[in-house]
Amino acid sequence: MNAAPHGTITRVPSPRADLLAFDIFGKISAEDLDWMATEVDRAFEHFDEIDMLLVMRRFDGAEVGAAMDAKVLKVQFRSLAKVRKYAVVGAPTWVNAMINAFDVVVPVDARTFDLADEAAARRWIDEAG
């Protein structure tokens, strides 16, 4: 496993090289989000498309402005063309609503799952491979 500087994001081993899996635990710092953006950007350099799985074991929000970093924004923009499937497990209700709303307007196949349904999320994301 590979972890961000403050440990709120951990890259979890996955069965495929083109599947990036991350665990989230706590309040995400700007440094940790920058680390995650670097991991995702590195995958974009190696694959035409990737799938992503985020498991929010405990999500306490993010530092103010963390998502506004130039690198983070660049990777988010590139995600529109590079991410095939995006599964988010255990997100708070407001995050689920945001992901489900954007799913109809962005070209990424995104789904949300309850934490108890992590196995179903993994099955769904594995259908891409």
C-alpha positions as CSV (number, residue, x, y, z in Angstrom):
1,M,0.0,0.0,0.0
2,N,1.0,3.5,-0.7
3,A,-0.2,6.4,1.5
4,A,-0.5,10.2,1.1
5,P,1.6,12.4,3.4
6,H,-1.0,12.8,6.1
7,G,-2.5,9.3,5.7
8,T,-6.0,10.3,4.9
9,I,-5.8,8.7,1.4
10,T,-4.2,5.3,0.8
11,R,-3.7,3.6,-2.5
12,V,-5.0,0.0,-2.2
13,P,-3.7,-2.9,-4.3
14,S,-6.1,-3.8,-7.1
15,P,-6.4,-6.8,-9.4
16,R,-5.7,-4.7,-12.5
17,A,-3.1,-2.1,-13.3
18,D,-5.7,0.1,-14.9
19,L,-7.8,0.2,-11.8
20,L,-6.9,2.7,-9.1
21,A,-8.3,2.0,-5.7
22,F,-8.1,4.4,-2.8
23,D,-9.3,4.3,0.8
24,I,-10.3,7.6,2.4
25,F,-10.1,8.0,6.2
26,G,-10.6,11.3,7.9
27,K,-10.4,14.9,6.7
28,I,-8.5,15.2,3.4
29,S,-5.6,17.7,3.5
30,A,-4.5,19.7,0.4
31,E,-1.2,17.8,0.4
32,D,-3.0,14.4,0.4
33,L,-5.3,15.4,-2.4
34,D,-2.3,16.7,-4.4
35,W,-0.6,13.3,-3.8
36,M,-3.7,11.5,-5.1
37,A,-3.8,13.7,-8.1
38,T,-0.2,12.8,-8.8
39,E,-1.1,9.1,-8.6
40,V,-4.0,9.4,-11.0
41,D,-2.0,11.6,-13.4
42,R,0.7,9.0,-13.4
43,A,-1.9,6.3,-14.4
44,F,-3.2,8.6,-17.2
45,E,0.3,8.6,-18.7
46,H,0.3,4.7,-18.9
47,F,-3.2,3.9,-19.9
48,D,-5.7,5.3,-22.4
49,E,-8.5,4.8,-19.8
50,I,-8.6,3.8,-16.2
51,D,-11.2,2.9,-13.7
52,M,-11.3,4.3,-10.1
53,L,-12.7,2.9,-6.9
54,L,-12.9,5.2,-3.8
55,V,-13.9,3.7,-0.5
56,M,-14.7,6.3,2.1
57,R,-14.2,4.4,5.3
58,R,-14.6,7.6,7.2
59,F,-15.0,11.0,5.4
60,D,-14.7,14.1,7.5
61,G,-14.6,16.5,4.6
62,A,-11.6,18.3,3.1
63,E,-9.5,21.3,3.9
64,V,-10.9,24.5,2.5
65,G,-9.5,25.0,-1.0
66,A,-7.9,21.6,-1.3
67,A,-9.8,20.8,-4.5
68,M,-8.8,24.2,-6.0
69,D,-5.1,23.3,-6.5
70,A,-4.0,23.7,-10.1
71,K,-2.7,20.1,-10.3
72,V,-5.9,18.7,-8.8
73,L,-8.1,20.7,-11.2
74,K,-6.0,19.6,-14.2
75,V,-6.4,15.9,-13.2
76,Q,-10.1,16.4,-12.6
77,F,-10.4,17.8,-16.1
78,R,-8.4,15.0,-17.7
79,S,-10.6,12.5,-15.9
80,L,-13.5,13.4,-18.2
81,A,-11.6,11.8,-21.1
82,K,-9.6,9.2,-19.2
83,V,-11.8,7.6,-16.5
84,R,-14.2,4.9,-17.7
85,K,-15.8,3.8,-14.5
86,Y,-15.8,5.6,-11.1
87,A,-17.2,3.9,-8.1
88,V,-17.5,5.7,-4.7
89,V,-18.3,3.6,-1.7
90,G,-19.5,5.0,1.7
91,A,-19.9,8.6,0.7
92,P,-22.1,10.9,2.6
93,T,-25.5,11.7,1.2
94,W,-24.5,15.0,-0.3
95,V,-21.5,13.5,-2.1
96,N,-23.7,10.7,-3.5
97,A,-26.2,13.3,-4.7
98,M,-23.4,15.3,-6.4
99,I,-21.9,12.3,-8.1
100,N,-25.3,11.0,-9.3
101,A,-26.3,14.5,-10.6
102,F,-23.0,14.9,-12.6
103,D,-23.3,11.3,-13.9
104,V,-25.9,12.5,-16.4
105,V,-23.7,15.3,-17.8
106,V,-20.2,13.9,-17.8
107,P,-18.9,11.0,-19.9
108,V,-17.7,9.0,-16.9
109,D,-19.9,6.0,-15.8
110,A,-20.1,6.9,-12.1
111,R,-22.0,5.0,-9.4
112,T,-22.2,5.3,-5.6
113,F,-22.6,2.4,-3.1
114,D,-23.2,2.1,0.6
115,L,-20.2,1.0,2.6
116,A,-22.0,-2.3,3.3
117,D,-22.1,-2.8,-0.5
118,E,-18.4,-2.6,-1.2
119,A,-18.3,-6.1,-2.7
120,A,-21.0,-5.0,-5.2
121,A,-19.0,-2.0,-6.1
122,R,-15.9,-4.1,-6.7
123,R,-18.0,-6.5,-8.9
124,W,-19.4,-3.6,-10.9
125,I,-16.0,-1.9,-11.4
126,D,-14.4,-5.3,-12.4
127,E,-16.9,-5.6,-15.3
128,A,-14.8,-3.0,-17.1
129,G,-11.7,-5.1,-17.1
